[in-house]
Amino acid sequence: TVSSPHSYPTPSPVSLCLSVCLSSVFLSLSLSFLPLPWNGTRYNNVLLYVGFVVQKIIHLNIAFSSSGVGVGMLMCSAIVCIYYNVIIAWTVYYLVMSFRAVLPWSHCNNGWNSEFCIDDSNRNLEPNVTANITGNMSDIATTVASAVSAAVNITKNKTIPASEEFWVRHVLELSDGIESPGVLRWQLLLCLIFSWCCVFLCLFKGVKVLGKVMHFAAPFPYLVLMVLLVRGCTLPGAIEGIKFYIVPRWEKLADFNVWGDAALQIFYSVGMAWGGIITMASYNKFNNNVYRDAMLVPFINCGTSLFAGFVIFSVLGFMAHEGKTTVEEIVAKGPGLVFVAYPEAIAKLPVSPLWAVLFFLMFFTIGLDSQFGMFETILSGIIDEYPHYLRNKKTIITAIACFVEFLLGMPCITQGGIYVLQIMDWYCASFSLMLISMTECLALSWCYGVDRLYKDIALMIGYEPHFWWKYMWKYVTPLIILFIWIFSVATLGPVTYGDEYQYPEWSIAVGWMMGIISVLPIPIVAVIQIMSTPGSLMARLRHLTKPDKSWGPSQPEDRKRYLADCGRAETELEQVTVSEKMVPPRGNGVYDETTVAFLPQKS
């Protein structure tokens, strides 16, 4: 799952959840609809965005060029993969540090802690000054001095929790800004190497290995969430956190920003326009029930978010109880929930190392799940562009791609690396994805045509979907995406980190360049295709906005039905191979990446 770059928990979680659910139903169902596992080219002519798979559906090369959309999708995934694995590396480091009898972020007795550090042993020092003076007169001087020191720090608001100091002063060794990159953190370097090795080992054989890995990686987070929920509900104060989570503030539903944040978040959590859904669904059977899958995905996504909310807020309620504050104050602390707030809560639990290992192992598997989908999209796009040369070199291509992405991620593990990562996350994972998805949707519904799409779906599942999807794809979905895009751009603002640091102008300009670069292939490829096509301008546009003749099912029996449905002659078929080595279908009927494709004969 990929989160919005700068949307953090609000003081009205249920209001947000309600709008998230409604946005999920209307946006996800209208967008994430159907996988069409047809021809094997991943992105060169991919334009069917609706949800799970589409391959080589339309050879559009005008303003919404399918080739440009595919390249832009790959560029988005490539950029996000760079820093996403850095986040996984942080998780690996926390996981390793969890294998200790005493968690290092639970106390202030470490070499990296400052005089402003507070933990459970000195958090309540100031209120207990009188008791300490009465009960221990011999140490009155020391006690008063400590109390005064603590009072000064509290007054100046300079106290820093031990978990935050562990994150800032040890894990990151944070520098003063992006202008001061500092040195590489060798601990994070080793963790980043380990993360990329995991990605390589799971993907170098394609879905054969990945499928086995996902049998563990997919259900494991749910198991850990259930364990954490049971434990969280038994903690003192958990009920207050859950009440804060489930009691709605109805007035917040009238807030435009709540709906905008909800729609933006569901856009990222479902994974639209990243390419991972398209790539993975390309391995489906031709007759897979895509209608059922498309209905289940947004509801499962929304249900998982609601379930995880109970886990998070039960622990936040415990934190508020321990800190003698309100849940709202805990929630309002900002983006450090995973690496500051939650580790602090875990440190307060009995047998805290056990819960820390479970939590960060869960977070590690969730991160790898997302990374696998995005990185497989990159590999498939590269290999399928030159299948005759690269098809049998999957291992080498995977190794090279992992190494290049690893090198590009090294600036993010310096002492100033988080400033670089924040820029990439702020600009690259926002408005460009929405433009790409809107382009896909418009090309599918207006150029390929919803009527033709309905026939394709009926060919696959035996019946046509409800008629209202036509209006969703043609009108509602593009308007929703346009609304989210406008909201995202209007609320984006300059990149920031924390409450005090301001990025220099040149870094903001670089961020915008990284955000725009993934959209540029759409108009560039469109212009190239228009210029290279013979005929008048209108003739070129008419030709380029029609589906490619090679579009169709890859298997002969399916293609015969498709041609008959289209009113085309069966004699148009010619069997061609996409690889010198023929690979038979696997036992489950899913064809591998080197199977036969059936294309129309060239005239």
C-alpha positions as CSV (number, residue, x, y, z in Angstrom):
1,T,0.0,0.0,0.0
2,V,1.2,3.4,-0.9
3,S,0.1,6.3,1.3
4,S,-0.5,9.9,0.4
5,P,2.7,11.9,0.7
6,H,1.5,14.3,3.4
7,S,-1.8,13.3,4.8
8,Y,-1.6,12.5,8.5
9,P,-4.2,11.4,11.1
10,T,-6.8,14.0,11.8
11,P,-8.6,14.7,15.1
12,S,-11.8,13.2,13.6
13,P,-10.8,9.7,12.5
14,V,-14.3,8.3,12.0
15,S,-15.4,11.3,10.0
16,L,-12.5,10.6,7.8
17,C,-13.2,6.9,7.7
18,L,-16.8,7.5,6.6
19,S,-15.7,9.7,3.8
20,V,-12.9,7.2,2.9
21,C,-15.5,4.4,2.7
22,L,-17.8,6.3,0.5
23,S,-15.0,7.5,-1.6
24,S,-13.7,4.0,-1.8
25,V,-17.0,2.6,-3.1
26,F,-17.6,5.3,-5.7
27,L,-14.0,5.9,-6.8
28,S,-12.5,2.4,-6.6
29,L,-15.5,0.6,-8.1
30,S,-15.7,3.1,-10.9
31,L,-11.9,2.8,-11.5
32,S,-10.7,-0.6,-10.4
33,F,-13.1,-2.7,-12.3
34,L,-11.9,-5.3,-14.6
35,P,-8.8,-7.3,-15.5
36,L,-8.5,-8.2,-19.1
37,P,-5.6,-10.7,-19.4
38,W,-5.1,-10.5,-23.1
39,N,-1.9,-10.0,-25.2
40,G,1.4,-10.1,-23.4
41,T,2.8,-6.6,-23.9
42,R,2.8,-4.9,-20.6
43,Y,2.9,-1.2,-21.3
44,N,3.8,-0.4,-24.9
45,N,0.1,-0.3,-25.8
46,V,-1.5,-0.6,-22.4
47,L,-4.5,1.6,-21.9
48,L,-7.1,-0.3,-20.0
49,Y,-6.7,1.0,-16.5
50,V,-9.9,-0.3,-14.9
51,G,-8.4,-2.2,-12.1
52,F,-6.5,-5.3,-12.6
53,V,-5.2,-5.9,-16.0
54,V,-5.0,-4.7,-19.4
55,Q,-2.4,-5.3,-21.9
56,K,-2.0,-3.8,-25.3
57,I,-5.6,-2.8,-25.5
58,I,-5.4,0.4,-27.5
59,H,-2.7,1.8,-29.7
60,L,-3.5,5.4,-28.8
61,N,-0.8,7.9,-29.6
62,I,-2.5,11.2,-29.5
63,A,-2.8,13.5,-26.4
64,F,-3.4,10.4,-24.3
65,S,-0.8,8.2,-25.8
66,S,-0.8,4.7,-24.4
67,S,2.9,4.3,-24.9
68,G,3.4,7.6,-23.1
69,V,1.1,6.5,-20.3
70,G,3.0,3.3,-19.9
71,V,6.4,5.0,-19.8
72,G,5.0,7.5,-17.3
73,M,3.7,4.7,-15.1
74,L,7.0,3.0,-15.1
75,M,8.8,6.2,-14.2
76,C,6.5,6.8,-11.3
77,S,7.1,3.3,-10.0
78,A,10.8,3.6,-10.5
79,I,11.1,6.8,-8.5
80,V,8.9,5.5,-5.7
81,C,10.8,2.2,-5.5
82,I,14.0,4.1,-4.8
83,Y,12.8,5.7,-1.6
84,Y,10.3,3.0,-0.6
85,N,13.0,0.5,-0.1
86,V,14.8,3.1,2.1
87,I,11.7,3.1,4.4
88,I,11.9,-0.7,4.4
89,A,15.6,-0.4,5.4
90,W,14.6,1.7,8.3
91,T,12.1,-1.0,9.3
92,V,14.8,-3.7,9.1
93,Y,17.0,-1.6,11.4
94,Y,14.2,-1.3,13.9
95,L,13.5,-5.0,13.6
96,V,17.2,-5.8,14.3
97,M,17.3,-3.5,17.3
98,S,14.2,-5.1,18.7
99,F,16.1,-8.3,19.5
100,R,17.3,-7.0,22.8
101,A,16.2,-7.5,26.4
102,V,15.6,-3.7,26.8
103,L,14.5,-1.7,23.7
104,P,17.0,1.0,23.0
105,W,14.3,3.6,22.4
106,S,12.7,3.0,25.8
107,H,15.2,4.9,27.9
108,C,17.6,7.8,27.9
109,N,20.8,5.9,29.0
110,N,22.2,5.6,25.4
111,G,25.2,7.4,24.1
112,W,23.1,9.4,21.6
113,N,20.6,10.8,24.1
114,S,20.8,14.5,25.0
115,E,20.1,16.3,28.3
116,F,16.6,17.0,27.0
117,C,15.6,13.3,26.7
118,I,12.7,12.0,28.8
119,D,11.5,8.5,29.4
120,D,9.2,6.8,32.0
121,S,11.8,7.3,34.7
122,N,12.0,11.1,34.5
123,R,8.7,12.0,32.7
124,N,6.9,12.8,36.0
125,L,9.8,14.4,37.8
126,E,8.4,17.8,38.2
127,P,5.0,16.9,39.8
128,N,6.8,14.7,42.3
129,V,9.3,17.4,43.6
130,T,7.4,17.8,47.0
131,A,7.2,14.1,47.6
132,N,10.9,13.7,46.8
133,I,11.9,16.5,49.2
134,T,9.8,15.1,52.0
135,G,10.9,11.6,51.7
136,N,14.6,12.1,51.0
137,M,15.9,15.1,52.8
138,S,19.5,14.0,52.5
139,D,19.4,14.4,48.7
140,I,17.4,17.6,48.7
141,A,20.1,19.6,46.8
142,T,20.2,17.0,44.0
143,T,16.5,16.7,43.9
144,V,15.8,20.4,43.7
145,A,18.5,20.8,41.0
146,S,17.0,18.0,39.0
147,A,13.5,19.4,39.4
148,V,14.6,22.9,38.4
149,S,16.3,21.5,35.4
150,A,13.3,19.5,34.4
151,A,11.0,22.5,34.9
152,V,13.2,24.7,32.7
153,N,13.2,22.1,30.0
154,I,9.4,21.7,30.2
155,T,8.9,25.5,30.2
156,K,11.0,25.9,27.1
157,N,9.3,22.9,25.6
158,K,12.6,21.2,24.8
159,T,11.9,17.8,26.2
160,I,12.2,15.1,23.7
161,P,10.9,11.5,24.1
162,A,13.4,8.8,24.1
163,S,11.8,7.2,21.0
164,E,12.1,10.4,19.1
165,E,15.8,10.9,20.0
166,F,16.4,7.3,18.9
167,W,14.9,8.1,15.6
168,V,16.4,11.5,15.0
169,R,19.8,11.2,16.7
170,H,20.6,7.6,16.2
171,V,18.8,6.1,13.2
172,L,18.9,9.2,11.0
173,E,21.7,11.2,12.7
174,L,19.8,14.1,11.2
175,S,21.8,16.9,9.8
176,D,20.8,20.6,9.7
177,G,19.2,20.4,6.2
178,I,19.4,19.2,2.6
179,E,22.4,21.5,2.1
180,S,24.3,19.3,4.7
181,P,24.1,15.7,3.4
182,G,26.7,14.4,5.8
183,V,28.1,10.9,5.6
184,L,26.5,7.6,4.8
185,R,24.9,5.8,7.7
186,W,26.7,2.4,7.4
187,Q,24.0,0.6,9.5
188,L,21.3,1.8,7.1
189,L,23.5,0.9,4.1
190,L,23.6,-2.7,5.3
191,C,19.8,-2.7,5.8
192,L,19.3,-1.2,2.3
193,I,21.5,-3.9,0.8
194,F,19.5,-6.6,2.7
195,S,16.2,-5.0,1.5
196,W,17.2,-5.0,-2.2
197,C,18.5,-8.6,-1.8
198,C,15.1,-9.6,-0.6
199,V,13.5,-8.0,-3.6
200,F,15.9,-9.6,-6.0
201,L,15.5,-13.1,-4.5
202,C,11.7,-12.9,-4.7
203,L,11.5,-11.5,-8.3
204,F,14.4,-12.9,-10.3
205,K,12.3,-16.0,-11.3
206,G,9.1,-13.9,-11.9
207,V,5.8,-14.9,-10.4
208,K,6.9,-18.5,-9.9
209,V,8.8,-17.5,-6.7
210,L,6.7,-14.4,-6.0
211,G,3.5,-16.4,-5.8
212,K,5.0,-18.7,-3.1
213,V,6.3,-15.7,-1.1
214,M,2.9,-14.0,-1.2
215,H,1.3,-17.0,0.4
216,F,3.1,-15.9,3.5
217,A,3.4,-12.2,3.0
218,A,-0.3,-11.5,2.3
219,P,-2.0,-13.2,5.3
220,F,0.8,-12.6,7.9
221,P,0.0,-8.8,8.5
222,Y,-3.6,-9.8,9.3
223,L,-2.4,-12.3,11.8
224,V,-0.2,-9.8,13.5
225,L,-2.9,-7.1,13.5
226,M,-5.2,-9.5,15.2
227,V,-2.7,-10.3,17.9
228,L,-1.9,-6.6,18.4
229,L,-5.6,-5.8,18.6
230,V,-6.2,-8.4,21.3
231,R,-3.2,-7.1,23.2
232,G,-4.2,-3.5,22.7
233,C,-7.7,-3.9,23.9
234,T,-6.5,-5.3,27.2
235,L,-4.4,-2.2,27.9
236,P,-5.6,0.6,30.3
237,G,-7.0,3.5,28.4
238,A,-7.6,1.5,25.2
239,I,-11.3,2.0,25.4
240,E,-10.8,5.8,25.3
241,G,-8.7,5.5,22.1
242,I,-11.4,3.3,20.5
243,K,-14.1,5.7,21.5
244,F,-12.2,8.5,19.9
245,Y,-11.9,6.4,16.8
246,I,-15.5,5.2,16.4
247,V,-17.5,8.2,17.7
248,P,-18.1,10.4,14.7
249,R,-18.0,14.1,14.5
250,W,-20.7,14.7,12.0
251,E,-19.9,18.3,11.5
252,K,-16.6,17.2,9.9
253,L,-18.4,15.7,7.0
254,A,-19.2,19.2,5.9
255,D,-15.5,20.0,5.7
256,F,-14.2,20.0,2.2
257,N,-10.7,19.1,3.3
258,V,-11.9,15.9,5.0
259,W,-13.5,14.6,1.7
260,G,-10.5,15.7,-0.3
261,D,-8.0,13.9,2.1
262,A,-10.2,10.8,2.1
263,A,-10.4,10.6,-1.7
264,L,-6.7,11.2,-2.0
265,Q,-5.9,8.5,0.5
266,I,-8.1,5.9,-1.1
267,F,-6.5,6.7,-4.4
268,Y,-3.1,5.7,-3.1
269,S,-4.2,2.8,-0.9
270,V,-5.9,1.0,-3.8
271,G,-2.8,1.5,-5.9
272,M,-4.4,3.1,-9.0
273,A,-2.1,4.0,-11.9
274,W,1.0,2.5,-10.4
275,G,1.0,-0.4,-12.9
276,G,1.4,-3.1,-10.2
277,I,-2.3,-4.2,-10.5
278,I,-2.1,-4.4,-14.2
279,T,1.2,-6.4,-14.2
280,M,0.1,-8.9,-11.6
281,A,-3.3,-9.4,-13.1
282,S,-1.7,-10.2,-16.4
283,Y,-1.1,-13.7,-15.0
284,N,-4.8,-14.4,-14.5
285,K,-6.7,-16.9,-16.5
286,F,-8.7,-15.5,-19.4
287,N,-12.0,-16.4,-17.8
288,N,-11.1,-15.2,-14.3
289,N,-14.1,-13.6,-12.7
290,V,-12.9,-10.0,-12.8
291,Y,-16.2,-8.6,-12.0
292,R,-16.2,-10.3,-8.6
293,D,-12.6,-9.3,-7.9
294,A,-13.2,-5.7,-8.7
295,M,-16.1,-5.6,-6.3
296,L,-14.1,-7.3,-3.5
297,V,-10.9,-5.2,-3.7
298,P,-12.2,-1.8,-2.6
299,F,-14.3,-3.3,0.2
300,I,-11.4,-5.4,1.4
301,N,-9.2,-2.3,1.2
302,C,-11.6,-0.2,3.2
303,G,-12.3,-3.0,5.7
304,T,-8.6,-3.5,6.3
305,S,-8.1,0.2,7.0
306,L,-11.0,0.2,9.5
307,F,-9.6,-2.9,11.2
308,A,-6.1,-1.5,11.4
309,G,-7.6,1.7,12.9
310,F,-8.9,-0.3,15.9
311,V,-5.3,-1.6,16.4
312,I,-3.7,1.8,16.2
313,F,-6.2,3.7,18.3
314,S,-6.3,1.1,21.1
315,V,-2.6,1.6,21.6
316,L,-2.9,5.4,21.2
317,G,-5.5,5.4,24.0
318,F,-3.0,3.5,26.1
319,M,-0.3,6.1,25.3
320,A,-2.7,8.9,26.3
321,H,-3.5,7.1,29.5
322,E,0.2,6.7,30.4
323,G,1.0,10.2,29.5
324,K,-2.0,11.7,31.3
325,T,-3.1,13.5,28.1
326,T,-5.8,13.1,25.5
327,V,-5.9,10.9,22.5
328,E,-6.3,14.0,20.3
329,E,-3.0,15.3,21.5
330,I,-1.3,12.0,20.7
331,V,-2.8,11.9,17.2
332,A,-1.8,15.4,16.5
333,K,1.9,14.7,17.0
334,G,2.5,14.3,13.2
335,P,4.0,11.9,10.8
336,G,6.2,9.9,13.2
337,L,3.5,7.3,14.0
338,V,5.5,4.3,12.7
339,F,9.0,5.2,13.9
340,V,8.3,7.4,16.9
341,A,4.8,7.1,18.5
342,Y,4.1,3.4,18.0
343,P,7.6,2.3,19.1
344,E,7.1,4.5,22.2
345,A,3.8,2.7,22.9
346,I,5.4,-0.7,22.4
347,A,8.2,0.1,24.8
348,K,5.6,0.5,27.6
349,L,4.1,-3.0,27.1
350,P,5.2,-6.0,29.1
351,V,7.6,-8.2,27.1
352,S,8.0,-5.2,24.8
353,P,10.7,-6.8,22.6
354,L,8.3,-9.5,21.5
355,W,5.7,-6.9,20.4
356,A,8.3,-4.8,18.7
357,V,9.5,-7.8,16.6
358,L,6.0,-8.7,15.6
359,F,5.1,-5.1,14.7
360,F,8.2,-4.4,12.6
361,L,8.1,-7.8,11.0
362,M,4.6,-7.0,9.9
363,F,5.6,-3.6,8.6
364,F,8.5,-5.2,6.7
365,T,6.2,-7.7,5.0
366,I,3.7,-5.0,4.1
367,G,6.4,-2.9,2.6
368,L,7.8,-5.7,0.6
369,D,4.3,-6.5,-0.8
370,S,4.0,-3.0,-2.2
371,Q,7.6,-3.0,-3.4
372,F,7.2,-6.3,-5.3
373,G,4.2,-5.0,-7.3
374,M,6.0,-1.7,-8.3
375,F,9.3,-3.3,-9.1
376,E,7.8,-6.2,-11.1
377,T,6.0,-3.5,-13.2
378,I,9.4,-2.0,-14.0
379,L,10.9,-5.3,-14.9
380,S,7.9,-6.4,-17.1
381,G,7.9,-3.1,-18.9
382,I,11.6,-3.3,-19.8
383,I,11.6,-7.0,-20.7
384,D,8.4,-6.9,-22.8
385,E,9.6,-3.9,-24.8
386,Y,12.4,-6.1,-26.2
387,P,11.2,-9.7,-25.7
388,H,13.4,-11.4,-28.2
389,Y,16.6,-10.1,-26.5
390,L,15.6,-9.9,-22.8
391,R,13.0,-12.6,-22.3
392,N,15.6,-15.2,-21.3
393,K,17.7,-12.7,-19.3
394,K,15.2,-12.1,-16.4
395,T,17.8,-12.8,-13.7
396,I,20.4,-10.4,-15.2
397,I,17.9,-7.6,-15.8
398,T,16.5,-8.0,-12.3
399,A,20.0,-7.8,-10.8
400,I,20.9,-4.7,-12.8
401,A,17.7,-3.0,-12.0
402,C,18.1,-3.7,-8.3
403,F,21.7,-2.4,-8.3
404,V,20.8,0.8,-10.1
405,E,17.8,1.5,-7.8
406,F,20.1,0.8,-4.8
407,L,22.7,3.3,-6.0
408,L,20.0,5.9,-6.6
409,G,18.7,5.3,-3.0
410,M,22.1,5.9,-1.3
411,P,21.6,9.7,-1.0
412,C,18.5,8.9,1.1
413,I,20.6,7.0,3.8
414,T,23.0,9.9,4.4
415,Q,22.6,12.1,7.5
416,G,20.5,14.5,5.4
417,G,18.9,11.7,3.5
418,I,15.4,12.1,4.9
419,Y,15.3,15.6,3.4
420,V,15.9,14.1,0.0
421,L,13.3,11.3,0.6
422,Q,10.7,13.9,1.7
423,I,11.1,15.8,-1.6
424,M,10.7,12.6,-3.7
425,D,7.7,11.5,-1.7
426,W,6.1,15.0,-1.7
427,Y,6.2,15.6,-5.4
428,C,6.6,12.3,-7.2
429,A,3.7,10.4,-5.7
430,S,1.0,13.0,-6.1
431,F,-0.5,14.8,-9.1
432,S,1.4,12.9,-11.9
433,L,-0.4,9.6,-10.9
434,M,-3.8,11.2,-11.2
435,L,-3.1,12.7,-14.6
436,I,-1.9,9.3,-15.8
437,S,-5.0,7.5,-14.4
438,M,-7.4,10.1,-15.9
439,T,-5.6,9.7,-19.3
440,E,-6.1,6.0,-19.1
441,C,-9.7,6.3,-18.2
442,L,-10.5,8.8,-21.0
443,A,-8.7,6.7,-23.6
444,L,-10.5,3.6,-22.6
445,S,-14.0,5.0,-22.4
446,W,-14.0,7.4,-25.3
447,C,-11.5,6.0,-27.8
448,Y,-11.7,2.3,-27.3
449,G,-15.3,2.6,-26.4
450,V,-17.3,1.3,-23.5
451,D,-19.6,-0.7,-25.8
452,R,-16.6,-2.6,-27.1
453,L,-15.4,-3.0,-23.5
454,Y,-18.7,-4.5,-22.5
455,K,-18.5,-7.1,-25.2
456,D,-14.9,-8.0,-24.1
457,I,-16.1,-8.4,-20.6
458,A,-19.0,-10.6,-21.6
459,L,-16.6,-12.7,-23.7
460,M,-14.5,-13.3,-20.5
461,I,-17.2,-13.9,-17.8
462,G,-20.3,-14.8,-19.8
463,Y,-22.4,-11.7,-19.1
464,E,-22.2,-7.9,-19.3
465,P,-21.9,-5.8,-16.2
466,H,-24.7,-3.4,-15.1
467,F,-25.3,-0.5,-17.6
468,W,-24.4,2.1,-15.0
469,W,-20.6,1.4,-15.3
470,K,-20.8,3.0,-18.8
471,Y,-21.6,6.3,-17.2
472,M,-19.2,5.8,-14.4
473,W,-16.3,5.2,-16.8
474,K,-17.2,8.0,-19.2
475,Y,-18.3,10.8,-16.9
476,V,-18.2,10.1,-13.2
477,T,-14.7,8.6,-12.9
478,P,-12.9,11.3,-14.9
479,L,-14.6,14.0,-13.0
480,I,-13.7,12.4,-9.6
481,I,-10.1,12.1,-10.6
482,L,-10.1,15.7,-11.9
483,F,-11.5,16.8,-8.5
484,I,-8.9,14.9,-6.6
485,W,-6.1,16.3,-8.8
486,I,-7.3,19.9,-8.3
487,F,-7.5,19.3,-4.6
488,S,-4.1,17.7,-4.5
489,V,-2.4,20.5,-6.4
490,A,-4.3,23.2,-4.4
491,T,-3.3,21.8,-1.1
492,L,0.2,20.6,-2.0
493,G,2.3,23.7,-1.1
494,P,6.1,23.8,-0.8
495,V,7.7,20.7,0.7
496,T,8.4,20.9,4.4
497,Y,10.0,18.8,7.1
498,G,9.0,19.2,10.7
499,D,7.8,22.6,12.0
500,E,10.9,24.6,11.6
501,Y,13.0,23.6,8.6
502,Q,12.3,25.4,5.3
503,Y,13.6,23.9,2.1
504,P,15.7,26.1,-0.2
505,E,14.2,27.2,-3.5
506,W,16.5,25.1,-5.7
507,S,15.4,21.9,-3.9
508,I,11.7,22.8,-4.4
509,A,12.4,23.3,-8.1
510,V,14.1,19.9,-8.3
511,G,11.1,18.3,-6.6
512,W,8.7,19.8,-9.2
513,M,11.0,18.6,-12.0
514,M,10.9,15.0,-10.5
515,G,7.1,15.2,-10.3
516,I,6.6,16.5,-13.8
517,I,9.1,14.1,-15.5
518,S,6.7,11.1,-15.3
519,V,4.0,13.1,-17.1
520,L,6.2,14.3,-20.0
521,P,6.2,11.0,-21.9
522,I,2.5,11.4,-22.7
523,P,2.7,14.5,-24.8
524,I,6.2,13.6,-26.1
525,V,5.2,10.2,-27.4
526,A,2.0,11.7,-28.8
527,V,3.9,14.3,-30.8
528,I,6.4,11.6,-32.1
529,Q,3.5,9.3,-33.2
530,I,1.7,12.1,-34.9
531,M,4.8,13.3,-36.8
532,S,5.7,9.7,-37.9
533,T,2.3,8.7,-39.2
534,P,1.6,9.4,-42.9
535,G,-1.4,11.4,-44.1
536,S,-3.1,14.6,-43.2
537,L,-3.4,15.7,-39.6
538,M,-7.0,14.5,-39.3
539,A,-6.2,11.2,-40.9
540,R,-3.4,10.7,-38.5
541,L,-5.6,11.4,-35.5
542,R,-8.3,9.1,-36.7
543,H,-5.8,6.3,-37.3
544,L,-4.0,6.8,-34.0
545,T,-7.2,6.9,-31.9
546,K,-8.4,3.4,-33.1
547,P,-7.5,0.2,-31.3
548,D,-4.5,-1.6,-32.6
549,K,-5.3,-4.5,-34.9
550,S,-3.1,-6.8,-32.9
551,W,-5.3,-6.5,-29.8
552,G,-6.9,-9.7,-28.8
553,P,-6.7,-12.8,-26.6
554,S,-3.3,-14.6,-26.7
555,Q,-4.8,-18.2,-26.9
556,P,-6.3,-19.5,-30.1
557,E,-9.6,-20.8,-28.8
558,D,-10.2,-17.4,-27.1
559,R,-9.2,-15.4,-30.1
560,K,-11.5,-17.3,-32.4
561,R,-14.4,-16.3,-30.2
562,Y,-13.1,-12.8,-30.0
563,L,-12.8,-12.5,-33.8
564,A,-16.3,-13.9,-34.3
565,D,-17.6,-11.4,-31.8
566,C,-16.0,-8.6,-33.7
567,G,-17.2,-9.9,-37.0
568,R,-13.7,-10.6,-38.3
569,A,-12.7,-13.6,-40.3
570,E,-10.8,-16.5,-38.6
571,T,-8.4,-16.5,-41.5
572,E,-6.8,-13.4,-40.2
573,L,-4.9,-15.5,-37.6
574,E,-1.3,-16.3,-37.8
575,Q,0.6,-18.1,-35.1
576,V,3.8,-16.4,-34.0
577,T,6.1,-16.9,-31.1
578,V,7.4,-14.3,-28.8
579,S,10.4,-16.4,-27.8
580,E,12.5,-19.0,-29.5
581,K,11.9,-21.3,-26.5
582,M,8.3,-22.4,-26.1
583,V,7.2,-22.7,-22.5
584,P,4.0,-24.7,-21.9
585,P,1.3,-23.4,-19.5
586,R,1.7,-24.1,-15.9
587,G,-0.5,-26.6,-14.1
588,N,-3.0,-23.9,-13.1
589,G,-3.7,-22.9,-16.7
590,V,-1.9,-19.6,-16.4
591,Y,0.5,-19.0,-19.3
592,D,4.0,-17.9,-18.6
593,E,5.7,-14.8,-20.0
594,T,7.1,-16.7,-23.0
595,T,4.0,-18.3,-24.4
596,V,2.5,-18.0,-27.8
597,A,0.6,-14.9,-29.0
598,F,-1.8,-14.8,-31.9
599,L,-1.7,-11.7,-34.0
600,P,-3.5,-10.7,-37.2
601,Q,-1.6,-11.4,-40.4
602,K,0.1,-8.5,-41.9
603,S,-1.4,-7.4,-45.2
